[in-house]
């Protein structure tokens, strides 16, 4: 379509017909650009929150039960 010419050397398709033919591809490209932009905004928000340095949640770590070894043997590097 892009290089189609008439016998007299003029283009077969008009500019508007060419734009109409590429419309679906530009819609897909626009969607990809939105995904890319949303990823950049998410990264910027994540970096901003990291730089703010708010304290995280203090979660308790449960003690190990006897089936998995006691805390004293794990501290010494001894694994049952």
ZIMO-V618968 format. One line per field, one symbol per residue. ss: DSSP state (h for helix, s for strand, l for the rest). burial: 1 if it has 16 or more other C-alpha atoms within 10 Angstrom, else 0. Layout:
ss: ???
burial: ???
//
This chain:
ss: llllslllllslllhhhhhhhhhhhhhhhhhhhhhhhhhhhhhhhhhhhhhhlllllllllllllhhhllhhhhhlllll
burial: 00000000000000000000000000000000000000000000000000000000000000000000000000000000
//
